[in-house]
């Protein structure tokens, strides 16, 4: 028995000696396959110009680490912001899969060993409609099309793995959907919306996606109807039976792609978005992370009415980070992260910010708390930057001339005020805009997200240098211990301390360190033997620890 136990411990140490992949950059170069077509579907963006829907290709850029020998890697699909409209037409600089934030996030994920896909999706609605029901109608239909596209993208990647030789080297059972801004609304829908009936049976508020067409004071007509808009997965080709919803009868509104594959994702990451209705989250909802400003003035952090950022007009009542975190806690959907007892500085910051926001810490929710800028604005989660002299991207409608063609951002007049430019307006919510500012925010987000993604996807570890504990003078005392443990080396700095049980499950994680000594708090870890792993600059070192 003793020999078998020793072998189990040795095996655990050997496996865990490879754990920094997926958590820190281990590749220096990334290759990008641009403009791969994953599907094609009908857009309403051209409806005012051509009087009908038009079929358009949907693209993705695929980021992969150079020199990686792993061929079964987790995939992260990253969805851009943009208010479901193209750049400039949405009165913003951002809004496509080549946004600075999307490129940087995908690159950083690939450097850590992931495959990242920057995914486009259909846009088109009228945020300037004069009445609230019409604005709500346009937004829910735009979000519905976006969810159909997100699920089509998941099916596309699974199809490449199953029937095309897996050219991107993905694990089709480990797919995460990551959304920035508006993309956050999309991925929360992917995470939560599992049945069409959930759209018409909302709770906060009731019936908010219904129209009162007969004007009797009781809304009765759904804003989304599968016969006109397709099913929630987009796997049934749909032809509009008549001219309802402004779409000519006979137009194909949904083309079905890759229907033999699953649309499922295994985890979602929402950066700055909100949920169409909190009732969409139930006991089958996947683990979900939300990073949002606790005082966001556009996307509600709690339960409130979403407004159009540029006009201030009300659209529809939605639920943000606080409600999502509370619901996931109630349902136990993020329990895997609670069990890990994260004690790293970023988690401690999330806990402190939760207290400032006036609520308990909900695992999987990172509230951003920062002072308002000099103009009095809460900036939200700032992750985009741009070159002020870059040429404006136009309004993104094929065949429609753009007043911005050839005009730099710092000269293109903004529609909200012709005396200011797009560049100036962009800095209202991004004061002192710079790449360094946004990259620092993304780095903080990564430090919160990646250890949790590692657990939720049940990722396997992969090779790096194992450094003997004696070589760095690693000591753990007391050992065995009933509580706090002092971990230190003889002058060798380490960047992270992780604790794993003998089945390879991470039970504690402290990262973003730069120290030679660290006090590990037990925080409820059960009695038993564990493996303590130190992340060093040139490898990792491990040692046994017993709690009793």
C-alpha angles and dihedrals in degrees: 000000000000092000092050092050091049090051091052091052092047091050092050092049091048093050094045092050086080100053105115095080110103090021105062133020111274099162124066099195133052130192122210127205104201133208100005109172111231097173143333126232147164121284128195091201091101095042095109091049103041102021095238146046122289130209111237133179119251116219139201132189112214121211121199134171116254115236096018116147094191112105101180104064132159115255125223116195109203119203119198130227125246112127089261090292133097120264115284092013085068087052089244135101093228128064114112140076092263094061111136091247093051093049092048095046093048092047093050092048091051091050087058093053102266127123107234125196122197100209128199121208137187120284134192138117138118113258089174094064110136098234132052098233091055091049091049090048092053095046098048091048091049091048090047091055090047091053090049089053093047091053091046088054091053089051091048093056092046089051092052089053095046103038110013103054095265095273093182095048097234135159102233090204095059108062124148125192113213120187131190117205107315087013085063090062088051097051093044086057090050089050098046114021106086102149134037091229090068089070094060097036101058123158105198091073112357116238094000092145094053128094127219097222096160090051094228093131095256117095110227110157119083116235088219120045121180092217088063104026106029131245122306092261095044094231097127121074107235130201119189107246094208142349099289119135089025093286117125114247111256095033114129106237099178130031115198119230134182091355095167092067131078120260093205127126125195103214140009133210119198118194110189101334133113138220125261090226131350091226088072088074112080140148093295095052113124124240107286134192122201125192111185141146108262088220100040108162096202109032107045114241092202124017115316147111118297114228133201105258096220100041104026090227118151117248113170142322113268139167125241141193099308094052092043093049092047092049094048089049091050092049095042092232093137094043093119088068094045089053090054092065095214111207102171120128094255092055089047088053091051089052093049092048090050089057090050089050088054103247140089119272112271112200109243095031120102110183114203112220118184134147118268114260124253091275091056096252128137100225097207115212106339111206105137131084136170144185108259091217095052114120112258113257096231124233097292100234112131112236094011114111114236123219087212099059108129094001119122119233092247090058103037108103115234116235092227091061123004091206092068131058132230088255093054093045091049091057093057086081096027106045114194088009112208141153090240092057095049095041090053090053092048090049090055090049091050092052090055098040105040101062088049093048088051090058100038093051092043089230121197120228126244139204131304137134118298113210119204113245092229091056092064096032093245113188131178117192139218094021115196092036139182095200141344117023127202112222117190145154134208097265097310112128120226128196103204143017119207129178122206132184119230091268090061097255114144109233100172135020131184115175139163090057130143105185147109094221133044135174110221112207114213094219096185099314105161124244114279146080120308140177117239113205124195119200110217130182093258102030143317137288128203138197137173122257128188123203116197 
